Amino acid sequence: MPVTPTPTIRPANRNDATDIHRMLVAIARATGHDSKITSTADDIARDGFGPRPAFQALIGEQDGRAVALCLYFASYSTFRGKPGIYVQDLYVDPDLRGSGFAQRLLARAVARAHADGCAYLRLSVDARNAAGQKFYVKTGMRAADEERIFVLDGNAFMALARTG
């Protein structure tokens, strides 16, 4: 019987930008938001691995292939008086879902954040992603029903910027 290699998790590097972007596109497709993807692998390489990285990422590999992603960045809670992390993207290839990859990615991100003095993790999940919501509750998260996410982008973002 062939031995299946153990999945690995490692910090992402500039060479992972294409794989990271591929997984981001897969998230957009899975949630029906294909048209919202305007980023490129070059954007990911520049903004994640340049002189002032905008995010950190962990890559999950199986058989030497990038199959999972946890992309996050620093956050700060004025109410808590503590830093934390915001998970922007969590992805596992469909054929590996249920294998524990997502749990391990989140656990590694939280362990790294905790070592850096962080005290919490926040994320948002697509309102229609019932499986994702169930998974997050299973990991111990709770829905912040008292909050709503608001977005300012595009022309509205530019209009407000001009007033500043």
DALINRA-V925131 format. One record per residue. RES is the residue in three letters. SS is DSSP state (@ for helix, = for strand, . for the rest). OMEGA is omega in radians with two decimals (* if undefined). D_CENTER is the distance of its C-alpha to the mean C-alpha in Angstrom with 2 decimals. Layout:
res = {RES,RES}
ss = {SS,SS}
omega = {OMEGA,OMEGA}
d_center = {D_CENTER,D_CENTER}
//
This chain:
res = {MET,PRO,VAL,THR,PRO,THR,PRO,THR,ILE,ARG,PRO,ALA,ASN,ARG,ASN,ASP,ALA,THR,ASP,ILE,HIS,ARG,MET,LEU,VAL,ALA,ILE,ALA,ARG,ALA,THR,GLY,HIS,ASP,SER,LYS,ILE,THR,SER,THR,ALA,ASP,ASP,ILE,ALA,ARG,ASP,GLY,PHE,GLY,PRO,ARG,PRO,ALA,PHE,GLN,ALA,LEU,ILE,GLY,GLU,GLN,ASP,GLY,ARG,ALA,VAL,ALA,LEU,CYS,LEU,TYR,PHE,ALA,SER,TYR,SER,THR,PHE,ARG,GLY,LYS,PRO,GLY,ILE,TYR,VAL,GLN,ASP,LEU,TYR,VAL,ASP,PRO,ASP,LEU,ARG,GLY,SER,GLY,PHE,ALA,GLN,ARG,LEU,LEU,ALA,ARG,ALA,VAL,ALA,ARG,ALA,HIS,ALA,ASP,GLY,CYS,ALA,TYR,LEU,ARG,LEU,SER,VAL,ASP,ALA,ARG,ASN,ALA,ALA,GLY,GLN,LYS,PHE,TYR,VAL,LYS,THR,GLY,MET,ARG,ALA,ALA,ASP,GLU,GLU,ARG,ILE,PHE,VAL,LEU,ASP,GLY,ASN,ALA,PHE,MET,ALA,LEU,ALA,ARG,THR,GLY}
ss = {.,.,.,.,.,.,.,=,=,=,=,.,.,@,@,@,@,@,@,@,@,@,@,@,@,@,@,@,@,@,.,.,.,@,@,@,.,.,.,.,@,@,@,@,@,@,@,@,@,.,.,.,.,.,.,=,=,=,=,=,=,=,.,.,=,=,=,=,=,=,=,=,=,=,=,=,=,.,.,.,.,=,=,=,=,=,=,=,=,=,=,=,.,@,@,@,.,.,.,.,@,@,@,@,@,@,@,@,@,@,@,@,@,@,@,.,.,.,.,.,=,=,=,.,.,.,.,.,.,@,@,@,@,@,@,@,@,@,.,.,.,.,.,.,.,.,.,.,.,.,.,.,.,@,@,@,@,@,@,@,@,@,@,.}
omega = {-3.11,3.11,3.10,3.13,3.11,3.07,3.13,3.05,-3.12,3.05,3.10,3.05,-3.08,-3.13,3.13,-3.03,3.14,3.12,3.10,-3.13,3.10,-3.13,3.07,3.09,3.11,3.07,-3.13,3.13,-3.09,-3.12,3.12,-3.11,-3.13,-3.05,-3.13,-3.13,3.04,3.14,3.07,3.05,3.10,3.08,3.14,3.14,-3.11,-2.99,-3.14,-3.00,3.10,-3.09,3.10,-3.07,-3.14,-3.11,2.96,3.12,3.02,3.14,2.99,-3.13,3.03,-3.11,3.10,-3.12,3.11,-3.07,-3.09,-3.05,2.91,-3.12,-3.05,3.11,-3.09,3.10,3.09,3.10,3.08,3.11,3.14,-3.01,-3.07,3.00,3.09,3.06,3.04,3.10,-3.12,-3.06,3.03,-3.05,2.98,3.10,-3.06,-3.10,3.12,3.13,-3.08,-3.12,-3.12,-3.12,-3.09,3.11,-3.13,3.11,3.13,3.14,3.13,3.11,3.14,3.11,3.11,3.14,3.13,3.11,3.12,3.09,-3.14,-3.05,-3.11,3.05,3.04,3.01,2.99,-3.12,3.11,-3.06,-3.12,-3.07,-3.10,3.14,3.10,3.13,3.12,3.12,-3.10,3.08,3.14,3.13,3.12,3.12,3.06,3.07,3.09,-3.07,-3.12,-3.11,3.01,3.10,3.06,-3.10,3.02,3.13,3.09,-3.10,3.12,3.09,-3.12,-3.14,3.12,3.11,-3.14,-3.13,-3.10,*}
d_center = {35.46,32.73,30.26,26.57,24.67,22.31,18.61,17.23,14.11,14.27,12.84,12.09,14.93,16.29,17.67,14.32,13.70,15.35,13.48,10.02,11.64,13.24,10.24,8.96,12.61,12.73,10.22,12.49,15.51,14.78,14.42,17.37,15.86,16.91,18.90,16.13,14.78,16.84,14.81,16.15,15.47,17.77,15.70,12.70,15.39,17.11,14.49,12.39,15.49,18.37,20.51,18.15,14.53,12.32,9.19,8.88,7.34,8.79,10.50,12.34,15.75,18.63,21.97,20.65,18.30,14.52,13.52,10.10,6.73,4.23,3.25,4.98,8.50,11.82,13.22,16.80,18.73,22.27,23.38,22.36,23.29,20.40,17.24,13.91,10.18,7.88,4.39,3.67,2.24,4.18,7.34,10.79,13.85,16.12,18.93,17.09,15.71,17.60,17.99,16.02,13.24,10.46,12.63,13.21,9.68,9.22,12.79,12.49,9.82,12.22,15.19,14.32,13.73,16.94,18.81,18.07,19.56,16.68,17.61,14.82,11.25,10.48,8.27,9.79,10.45,12.72,16.21,17.51,15.03,17.44,16.30,12.75,14.59,17.03,14.61,13.10,16.75,17.77,15.54,17.43,15.40,17.51,17.23,18.16,20.90,22.55,19.93,19.18,16.56,18.47,17.63,19.96,19.69,22.11,25.77,25.32,23.18,25.88,28.66,27.52,26.98,30.55,31.89,30.53}
//
